[in-house]
C-alpha cells in the first residue's frame, strides 16, 4: 500500500526538505495552500487535499481538511481488520505521517494594534483536529508539530523504514501539550476580551520554557524557568543577560523580589536583596550615592546578594563595587554604561542583566500564584502601597515632615519584606530589616540588632498591626522616633498609649502588607 504524508504548516521552516526526503522514500505528499505552493516550487511532487476529498476548499480556506477522506485515513487502526476493510470499501488511503503546526495565534495577538477580528481569524480549527486525531492513533501515525522533530522522523524512516513506537508516542505527547497550550492561550485572550473575571471556574494556564536548570532551590531538585506569553516589558523574563553564568532557580526568585521593590521608586534608587528579602535600600538624587547607601545599610548581608537599580550603572558604581570586592550574584539595571560594563564584566561569575523597562509598574491584573500540593492559590498582584487620604495620625505627636518622608520609605521596603516584617529607616536608607519571623517582637529585635547605633533616631515600618505594646516599648528603648503600621488590632490603644508616653509619633495606613 502506498505511503501517504499530509503536510500543512504555518511555520514552513524545513518543510520543503522534509517533503523532498519523504518523497524520496516513496511517500505521496498531500498538502494545502502555501505549504503546497512551497513544496511544488521546490520541484517536489505534491497533490492538493481537494484531490483526496473530492471537495474544494471553501469559506476563505476555513474548511480544507475537515473531511472523512482525510480523518478516516488518519484514525484507521492498521491492526483492526474492520477498519482497514472499511477504508478499502470507501476508497480511502491511510495517512502515515502528519506534519501540521497551527495558525500563529500567539504571534497575532502580540502584534501592535491587532484587531479582535484578525485574532479570531487566526484561531486554527482543522489543524488541532487533525493533529489530535493523529496523536490518538499514535501507534500507526507519526505526527509532527515541531520542525525540530523532522530530522528524527526522517532518520528513523531512512534507517528502518518506519518510525519507532517510542518516537511516535513521544511525538503524540507533544501534540497534546501543543494543543492544550494553544487552547489555553485562546481562552485567556477571549476572557480578557469579554472583560470577565481573573478567576474562572476552570483555570488553564500556558507558559513557554525559557531554560532548563541544573537544579532547583536545592541541588537534589529538578527545575525549569517558564515565561508567560506576552510577559510585560518590565518583568524578569524580558531581561537580557549581558554577562555571567546561567541564572539559577534561586537567582530568578531573588531577582524577581528585587524587581518588585525597585518598581516602588520613581526617583533614583538602589535595592539589595538576599534570599528574596531586602537587605539594603538607598535613595538619592545621585544614583551613585543611592548605591553607597544601599551597600552601607548592611554590608554583611549584601554578600552574595542581588542588586537592582532604576538608573543606568555608571563607571563610579562599577569601580566602587570592584574596589569594595563585594561579591554579588546579579546586578539588574535599565542599562550599563560602556566603561562600567568593561569593569564589571571582569568578574567572570557576576551576572549582568539589562532591563530597559525596569521602572514599568506592575498591575494588579498580573496574577500572583502560589502552588500548593494538590492545588493552586491565585490572587491579584499586590500593586497598592497606601492611600495618602487614609493615613491617620493616631498619637498626640504627629510625625515631622522629615519623619514622614522616612516612614514612606520604610513602608515601601516593609511591603516587600517577608512577614512578620519590620524595617527601620534613617535618612535615605534602610538601616535594619527583620524579615520572616514567627512573631513581631522578634522581627523588631532583629532589625534593631542589624541597625546597631543607627537605630537611634530611626523610624519604623511594620507590615501588619502590633498585637501588643511590646514593640513600642522596644522601639522607645532603641531610640526609634516614629512608626508606620496598618492598625486594626483590638489592642491598638495599648500601642497608642505607649507611643504617647515616649513621644513617638505613629501613623496608621489602614492597609496591611503580609508577604508569605
Buried (B, 14 or more C-beta within 10 A) or exposed (E): EEBBBBBBBBEBEBBBBBBBBBBEBEBBBBBBBEBBEBBBEEEBEBBBBBEBBEEEBEEEEEBBBBBEBBBBBBBBBBEEEEBBEEBEEEEBBBBBBBBBBBBBBBEBBEEEEEEEEEBBBBBBBBBBBBBBBBBBBBEBBBBBBBBEBBEBBBEBBEEEEEBBEEBBEEBBEBBBEBBEBBBBBBBBBBBEEEEEEBEEEEBEBBBEEBEEBEEBEEEEEEBEBEBBBEBBEBBBBBBEBBBBBEBBBBBBBBBBBBBBBBBBBEEBBBBBBBBBBBBBBBBBEEBBBBBBBBBBBBBEBBBEBBBBBBBBBBBBBBBBBEEEEBEBBBBBBBBBBEEBBEBBBEBEEBBBBBBBEBBBEBEEEBBEEEEEEEEEEEEBBBBEBBEEEEBEEBBEBBBEEEBBBBBBBBBBBBBBBBBBBBBBBBBBBBBBBBBBBEEBBEBBBBBBEBBEEBBEBBBBBBBBBBBBBBBBBBBBEBBBBBBBBBBBBEEBEBBBEBBBEBEBBBBBBEBBBEBE
